[in-house]
Amino acid sequence: MQSLDAQEVISSENASDSIVDKKYREDQFYISVTYNLLGKKLDGVSQNGFSSGFHFGFIRDMPINVKRNKAIGLGLGLSTNSYNQTLLIAENNGSFNYSILDDDETSFSKNKFTTYLIEVPLEFRWRTSTPTNYDFWRIYAGIKFGYVVYSSSKFNGEPNDIQLTNIDDFNRIQYGLTLSAGYSNVSFHLYYLLNPIFDSNAKLSTTGQSIEMNAIKIGLIFYIL
């Protein structure tokens, strides 16, 4: 009887080990750290210091084939992005003025603007995963929509420090292309903003030239099941 009981326990354990979730999804949280570059800069505008981005959210995985290695991903996340550069944002009588800082004419230790966004990523996902393999290659490509909920700028220098919040001239709606590729939990991540950071009201005070800078974010993204 004891031998029979032992066989039943072993058989039960083997049966539980053989259970495979054939309807698995790659639902996952993501955390990303990026280095933020400015594209389409005006002549005279340069970046200095480290411009960083931090991104966090959740993506719902919706497989579209029998093998479940292809899927559509739809998510919701938060993002904060800083840009250290030489475009000064000032305020005069309720309107915002933009000028380019010159190191030879103006002494300053910091000049940056920061945006905080709610984001909605939409991805086409390809991977080499199986129901029992959790370390796999992945390529996720798509588009990410963002809404700027808060913005700020900070200038520390001569003759006075300037700090501004909720700058109306930022494009509230931002959208860009995304690409993530890697193995296991860590992937290389790229984001390219398709529309300008600022809207059409943002112009250089001296020339009236429109500020059409966009963002290019390069970094790592970590997926957590």
HELIX and SHEET records of a PDB file:
HELIX    1   1 GLN A    2  ASP A   17  1                                  16    
SHEET    1   A 9 ILE A 162  THR A 165  0                                        
SHEET    2   A 9 TRP A 137  GLY A 157 -1                                        
SHEET    3   A 9 PHE A 108  ARG A 127 -1                                        
SHEET    4   A 9 LYS A  70  ASN A  84 -1                                        
SHEET    5   A 9 SER A  52  PRO A  63 -1                                        
SHEET    6   A 9 GLN A  28  GLY A  39 -1                                        
SHEET    7   A 9 ASN A 214  ILE A 224 -1                                        
SHEET    8   A 9 VAL A 186  LEU A 193 -1                                        
SHEET    9   A 9 ILE A 173  TYR A 183 -1                                        
SHEET    1   B 2 LEU A  87  ASN A  92  0                                        
SHEET    2   B 2 SER A  95  ILE A 100 -1                                        
END                                                                             
